[in-house]
Amino acid sequence: MNRLAARLALAALAVAMVAIGTIATGVLVIGASIFQQLMADTGESKAAVEGMWQDSVVTVVAVTAVAAALLSVGLGVFLAWRLSRPLARLGGAARRVADGDYGARVARDGPRELVSVADSFNQMAEALEEQERQRSELVANFAHELRTPLTNLRGYMEAMRDGVMEPSAGVFDSLREEVDRLERLSRSLDALSGDARPQPRELDLAAAVRAAVDLARPGMERAGLRVHLDLPPARRLRTRAVPDHLSQVLANLLQNAQRYTPAGGSVTVSAVAEPDSVLVSVSNAGTEIPAADLPHVFERFYRVDKSRDRARGGAGIGLAIVKQLVEQAGGRVGAESARGATRFWFRLPAG
């Protein structure tokens, strides 16, 4: 920044010297000739005219030139100080961000243009800080998600190796559940990456809803929950969607309902036809979602209750996947929670 100050001071001095040189040339060359001619016409001698010229005009020009040069240098130093302070802070904050300190911010002072640059820098730093937060949560959540099934698999294998547990159909079913959990986690990562984009096709939404409920019903019954299915009498709802994506959306919503419905409660799944779309709702009784949290439930890694463990709280990506897959098919999602009940819904284009 000292170099900037020196360059600005020199630039101001150069501008001042050009202006002084131009004015001095006009005064000392052209003005001198005119002055001498006027004085000669009045009868003054040449020596007297030159003396008056030197004592008045030349002296004034010289003093004025020195004063202008000093003022220009002072102005340049002031401008350099005015610009270098916010630029120095901006440079320091940029180096902190480069070193991983995403909480670095710069003050909004200085000229309007530098204030705009500071605002842009602060917005960038906030975005990087949020991305870093999500990255940290991603690593922590998925490390936790992986740890449980891997620990269970290791425990089963070591128990069978040591003869503590005999291989049986029940043991292999448990092992398969842990493998399925890892596969679901892998599919969740694929869905969040958004790489594969298969095209939607026409299908029967009612059949997909019945199939998803049939798959989820045994688990819900083991958890002490009642499941109600409400479909239109026609039993066919045509829509456009990717079958695998629709199955994952329904499975995620049903798992979410099972996770947050207390034993003895009920889950209701309904589907209705609308003029240009079809609407699916999954409702459950239980603790309401606070109004402040409701707008964020579809965000990645967001948990209403941060203290829940994986079994109750999940990884915080199920609803984010629902939103992404539904919107890829041209639909919309939403959530409502009031009077001891919570309802998640999504709309898809009619087929």
QUINOR-V38083 format. One record per residue. N is the residue number from 1. PSI is psi in radians with two decimals (none if undefined). D_CENTER is the distance of its C-alpha to the mean C-alpha in whole Angstrom. Layout:
n=N psi=PSI d_center=D_CENTER
n=N psi=PSI d_center=D_CENTER
//
This chain:
n=1 psi=-0.47 d_center=32
n=2 psi=-0.63 d_center=36
n=3 psi=-0.69 d_center=37
n=4 psi=-0.74 d_center=35
n=5 psi=-0.76 d_center=37
n=6 psi=-0.73 d_center=40
n=7 psi=-0.72 d_center=39
n=8 psi=-0.71 d_center=38
n=9 psi=-0.75 d_center=42
n=10 psi=-0.67 d_center=44
n=11 psi=-0.76 d_center=42
n=12 psi=-0.71 d_center=43
n=13 psi=-0.71 d_center=47
n=14 psi=-0.75 d_center=47
n=15 psi=-0.77 d_center=46
n=16 psi=-0.72 d_center=49
n=17 psi=-0.65 d_center=51
n=18 psi=-0.78 d_center=51
n=19 psi=-0.77 d_center=52
n=20 psi=-0.75 d_center=54
n=21 psi=-0.72 d_center=56
n=22 psi=-0.81 d_center=56
n=23 psi=-0.76 d_center=58
n=24 psi=-0.70 d_center=60
n=25 psi=-0.78 d_center=61
n=26 psi=-0.73 d_center=62
n=27 psi=-0.84 d_center=64
n=28 psi=-0.42 d_center=66
n=29 psi=-1.08 d_center=67
n=30 psi=-0.81 d_center=67
n=31 psi=-0.65 d_center=68
n=32 psi=-0.76 d_center=70
n=33 psi=-0.77 d_center=72
n=34 psi=-0.72 d_center=72
n=35 psi=-0.78 d_center=73
n=36 psi=-0.68 d_center=76
n=37 psi=-0.75 d_center=77
n=38 psi=-0.76 d_center=77
n=39 psi=-0.63 d_center=79
n=40 psi=-0.66 d_center=82
n=41 psi=-0.44 d_center=82
n=42 psi=-0.04 d_center=83
n=43 psi=0.12 d_center=86
n=44 psi=2.60 d_center=84
n=45 psi=2.83 d_center=84
n=46 psi=-0.69 d_center=82
n=47 psi=-0.70 d_center=82
n=48 psi=-0.69 d_center=81
n=49 psi=-0.77 d_center=78
n=50 psi=-0.63 d_center=76
n=51 psi=-0.82 d_center=77
n=52 psi=-0.67 d_center=75
n=53 psi=-0.81 d_center=72
n=54 psi=-0.70 d_center=72
n=55 psi=-0.41 d_center=72
n=56 psi=-1.29 d_center=70
n=57 psi=-0.86 d_center=67
n=58 psi=-0.73 d_center=67
n=59 psi=-0.78 d_center=66
n=60 psi=-0.76 d_center=64
n=61 psi=-0.73 d_center=62
n=62 psi=-0.80 d_center=61
n=63 psi=-0.74 d_center=60
n=64 psi=-0.69 d_center=58
n=65 psi=-0.74 d_center=56
n=66 psi=-0.76 d_center=56
n=67 psi=-0.73 d_center=54
n=68 psi=-0.70 d_center=52
n=69 psi=-0.77 d_center=51
n=70 psi=-0.73 d_center=50
n=71 psi=-0.69 d_center=48
n=72 psi=-0.70 d_center=46
n=73 psi=-0.75 d_center=45
n=74 psi=-0.73 d_center=45
n=75 psi=-0.71 d_center=42
n=76 psi=-0.71 d_center=41
n=77 psi=-0.71 d_center=40
n=78 psi=-0.79 d_center=39
n=79 psi=-0.70 d_center=36
n=80 psi=-0.74 d_center=35
n=81 psi=-0.73 d_center=35
n=82 psi=-0.64 d_center=33
n=83 psi=-0.59 d_center=30
n=84 psi=-0.55 d_center=30
n=85 psi=-0.96 d_center=29
n=86 psi=-0.57 d_center=26
n=87 psi=-0.65 d_center=25
n=88 psi=-0.74 d_center=27
n=89 psi=-0.70 d_center=24
n=90 psi=-0.75 d_center=21
n=91 psi=-0.73 d_center=23
n=92 psi=-0.73 d_center=23
n=93 psi=-0.67 d_center=19
n=94 psi=-0.68 d_center=18
n=95 psi=-0.63 d_center=21
n=96 psi=-0.73 d_center=19
n=97 psi=-0.73 d_center=16
n=98 psi=-0.51 d_center=18
n=99 psi=0.03 d_center=20
n=100 psi=0.04 d_center=17
n=101 psi=1.54 d_center=16
n=102 psi=0.00 d_center=13
n=103 psi=0.03 d_center=14
n=104 psi=2.35 d_center=16
n=105 psi=2.77 d_center=16
n=106 psi=2.58 d_center=19
n=107 psi=2.63 d_center=21
n=108 psi=1.33 d_center=22
n=109 psi=3.02 d_center=25
n=110 psi=-2.99 d_center=27
n=111 psi=2.78 d_center=28
n=112 psi=-0.68 d_center=26
n=113 psi=-0.69 d_center=25
n=114 psi=-0.56 d_center=24
n=115 psi=-0.70 d_center=22
n=116 psi=-0.72 d_center=20
n=117 psi=-0.70 d_center=19
n=118 psi=-0.72 d_center=18
n=119 psi=-0.76 d_center=16
n=120 psi=-0.72 d_center=14
n=121 psi=-0.78 d_center=14
n=122 psi=-0.68 d_center=13
n=123 psi=-0.73 d_center=10
n=124 psi=-0.77 d_center=9
n=125 psi=-0.68 d_center=10
n=126 psi=-0.73 d_center=8
n=127 psi=-0.73 d_center=5
n=128 psi=-0.67 d_center=7
n=129 psi=-0.71 d_center=8
n=130 psi=-0.71 d_center=6
n=131 psi=-0.68 d_center=6
n=132 psi=-0.68 d_center=10
n=133 psi=-0.78 d_center=10
n=134 psi=-0.66 d_center=9
n=135 psi=-0.75 d_center=11
n=136 psi=-0.74 d_center=14
n=137 psi=-0.65 d_center=14
n=138 psi=-0.84 d_center=14
n=139 psi=-0.79 d_center=17
n=140 psi=-0.77 d_center=19
n=141 psi=-0.81 d_center=19
n=142 psi=-0.54 d_center=20
n=143 psi=-0.72 d_center=23
n=144 psi=-0.71 d_center=24
n=145 psi=-0.68 d_center=24
n=146 psi=-0.57 d_center=26
n=147 psi=-0.74 d_center=28
n=148 psi=-0.95 d_center=30
n=149 psi=-0.63 d_center=31
n=150 psi=-0.69 d_center=32
n=151 psi=-0.74 d_center=34
n=152 psi=-0.76 d_center=36
n=153 psi=-0.78 d_center=37
n=154 psi=-0.75 d_center=38
n=155 psi=-0.76 d_center=40
n=156 psi=-0.81 d_center=42
n=157 psi=-0.73 d_center=43
n=158 psi=-0.63 d_center=44
n=159 psi=-0.72 d_center=46
n=160 psi=-0.64 d_center=48
n=161 psi=-0.68 d_center=48
n=162 psi=-0.01 d_center=50
n=163 psi=0.11 d_center=52
n=164 psi=-0.55 d_center=51
n=165 psi=2.31 d_center=49
n=166 psi=2.41 d_center=51
n=167 psi=2.28 d_center=49
n=168 psi=2.99 d_center=49
n=169 psi=-0.66 d_center=48
n=170 psi=-0.70 d_center=46
n=171 psi=-0.78 d_center=44
n=172 psi=-0.54 d_center=43
n=173 psi=-0.71 d_center=42
n=174 psi=-0.72 d_center=40
n=175 psi=-0.71 d_center=39
n=176 psi=-0.62 d_center=38
n=177 psi=-0.71 d_center=35
n=178 psi=-0.69 d_center=34
n=179 psi=-0.72 d_center=33
n=180 psi=-0.65 d_center=32
n=181 psi=-0.72 d_center=29
n=182 psi=-0.67 d_center=28
n=183 psi=-0.70 d_center=28
n=184 psi=-0.67 d_center=26
n=185 psi=-0.72 d_center=24
n=186 psi=-0.75 d_center=24
n=187 psi=-0.61 d_center=24
n=188 psi=-0.71 d_center=21
n=189 psi=-0.73 d_center=19
n=190 psi=-0.74 d_center=20
n=191 psi=-0.69 d_center=19
n=192 psi=-0.51 d_center=15
n=193 psi=-0.51 d_center=16
n=194 psi=0.34 d_center=17
n=195 psi=-0.87 d_center=20
n=196 psi=2.25 d_center=23
n=197 psi=1.26 d_center=23
n=198 psi=2.67 d_center=26
n=199 psi=2.42 d_center=28
n=200 psi=2.69 d_center=29
n=201 psi=2.88 d_center=32
n=202 psi=2.38 d_center=35
n=203 psi=2.99 d_center=35
n=204 psi=1.88 d_center=37
n=205 psi=-0.64 d_center=34
n=206 psi=-0.74 d_center=37
n=207 psi=-0.69 d_center=38
n=208 psi=-0.69 d_center=35
n=209 psi=-0.76 d_center=34
n=210 psi=-0.74 d_center=38
n=211 psi=-0.72 d_center=37
n=212 psi=-0.71 d_center=34
n=213 psi=-0.70 d_center=36
n=214 psi=-0.68 d_center=39
n=215 psi=-0.63 d_center=36
n=216 psi=-0.35 d_center=35
n=217 psi=-0.80 d_center=38
n=218 psi=-0.75 d_center=40
n=219 psi=-0.68 d_center=37
n=220 psi=-0.68 d_center=37
n=221 psi=-0.66 d_center=40
n=222 psi=-0.52 d_center=40
n=223 psi=0.04 d_center=38
n=224 psi=0.52 d_center=40
n=225 psi=2.59 d_center=38
n=226 psi=2.44 d_center=40
n=227 psi=2.23 d_center=38
n=228 psi=2.35 d_center=39
n=229 psi=2.18 d_center=39
n=230 psi=1.75 d_center=39
n=231 psi=2.70 d_center=39
n=232 psi=2.69 d_center=41
n=233 psi=-0.56 d_center=45
n=234 psi=-0.44 d_center=45
n=235 psi=0.21 d_center=42
n=236 psi=2.23 d_center=41
n=237 psi=1.91 d_center=37
n=238 psi=2.33 d_center=36
n=239 psi=3.04 d_center=33
n=240 psi=2.12 d_center=31
n=241 psi=2.91 d_center=28
n=242 psi=2.08 d_center=28
n=243 psi=-0.83 d_center=31
n=244 psi=-0.69 d_center=29
n=245 psi=-0.73 d_center=25
n=246 psi=-0.73 d_center=27
n=247 psi=-0.70 d_center=29
n=248 psi=-0.67 d_center=26
n=249 psi=-0.86 d_center=24
n=250 psi=-0.72 d_center=28
n=251 psi=-0.73 d_center=28
n=252 psi=-0.73 d_center=25
n=253 psi=-0.70 d_center=25
n=254 psi=-0.69 d_center=29
n=255 psi=-0.70 d_center=28
n=256 psi=-0.75 d_center=26
n=257 psi=-0.74 d_center=29
n=258 psi=-0.66 d_center=31
n=259 psi=-0.60 d_center=29
n=260 psi=0.14 d_center=29
n=261 psi=2.18 d_center=32
n=262 psi=2.71 d_center=35
n=263 psi=2.42 d_center=38
n=264 psi=-0.13 d_center=40
n=265 psi=-3.03 d_center=38
n=266 psi=2.69 d_center=37
n=267 psi=2.28 d_center=35
n=268 psi=2.24 d_center=35
n=269 psi=2.18 d_center=34
n=270 psi=2.74 d_center=35
n=271 psi=2.35 d_center=34
n=272 psi=2.71 d_center=36
n=273 psi=2.41 d_center=36
n=274 psi=3.00 d_center=35
n=275 psi=-0.81 d_center=36
n=276 psi=0.20 d_center=33
n=277 psi=3.06 d_center=31
n=278 psi=2.49 d_center=32
n=279 psi=2.24 d_center=30
n=280 psi=2.33 d_center=30
n=281 psi=2.46 d_center=30
n=282 psi=1.96 d_center=30
n=283 psi=2.53 d_center=31
n=284 psi=2.61 d_center=32
n=285 psi=2.65 d_center=33
n=286 psi=-2.94 d_center=32
n=287 psi=2.33 d_center=30
n=288 psi=2.64 d_center=28
n=289 psi=2.22 d_center=24
n=290 psi=2.54 d_center=23
n=291 psi=-0.60 d_center=22
n=292 psi=-0.48 d_center=20
n=293 psi=-0.42 d_center=18
n=294 psi=-0.73 d_center=19
n=295 psi=-0.22 d_center=16
n=296 psi=-0.01 d_center=14
n=297 psi=-0.36 d_center=16
n=298 psi=0.08 d_center=15
n=299 psi=2.62 d_center=11
n=300 psi=2.33 d_center=11
n=301 psi=0.21 d_center=13
n=302 psi=2.31 d_center=14
n=303 psi=2.31 d_center=18
n=304 psi=-0.79 d_center=20
n=305 psi=1.80 d_center=22
n=306 psi=-0.28 d_center=21
n=307 psi=-0.14 d_center=24
n=308 psi=2.53 d_center=25
n=309 psi=-3.12 d_center=26
n=310 psi=-0.65 d_center=25
n=311 psi=-0.61 d_center=28
n=312 psi=-0.57 d_center=27
n=313 psi=-0.24 d_center=24
n=314 psi=-2.96 d_center=23
n=315 psi=-0.05 d_center=20
n=316 psi=0.36 d_center=17
n=317 psi=-0.19 d_center=16
n=318 psi=-0.85 d_center=19
n=319 psi=-0.53 d_center=18
n=320 psi=-0.67 d_center=15
n=321 psi=-0.73 d_center=17
n=322 psi=-0.86 d_center=20
n=323 psi=-0.79 d_center=17
n=324 psi=-0.78 d_center=16
n=325 psi=-0.69 d_center=20
n=326 psi=-0.77 d_center=21
n=327 psi=-0.55 d_center=19
n=328 psi=-0.53 d_center=20
n=329 psi=0.10 d_center=24
n=330 psi=0.29 d_center=23
n=331 psi=-2.98 d_center=23
n=332 psi=2.74 d_center=21
n=333 psi=2.84 d_center=21
n=334 psi=2.97 d_center=21
n=335 psi=2.54 d_center=22
n=336 psi=2.54 d_center=25
n=337 psi=2.06 d_center=27
n=338 psi=2.68 d_center=30
n=339 psi=0.78 d_center=33
n=340 psi=0.34 d_center=33
n=341 psi=2.60 d_center=31
n=342 psi=2.39 d_center=28
n=343 psi=2.16 d_center=28
n=344 psi=2.43 d_center=25
n=345 psi=2.76 d_center=26
n=346 psi=2.59 d_center=25
n=347 psi=2.48 d_center=26
n=348 psi=2.67 d_center=27
n=349 psi=2.48 d_center=29
n=350 psi=2.55 d_center=33
n=351 psi=none d_center=35
//
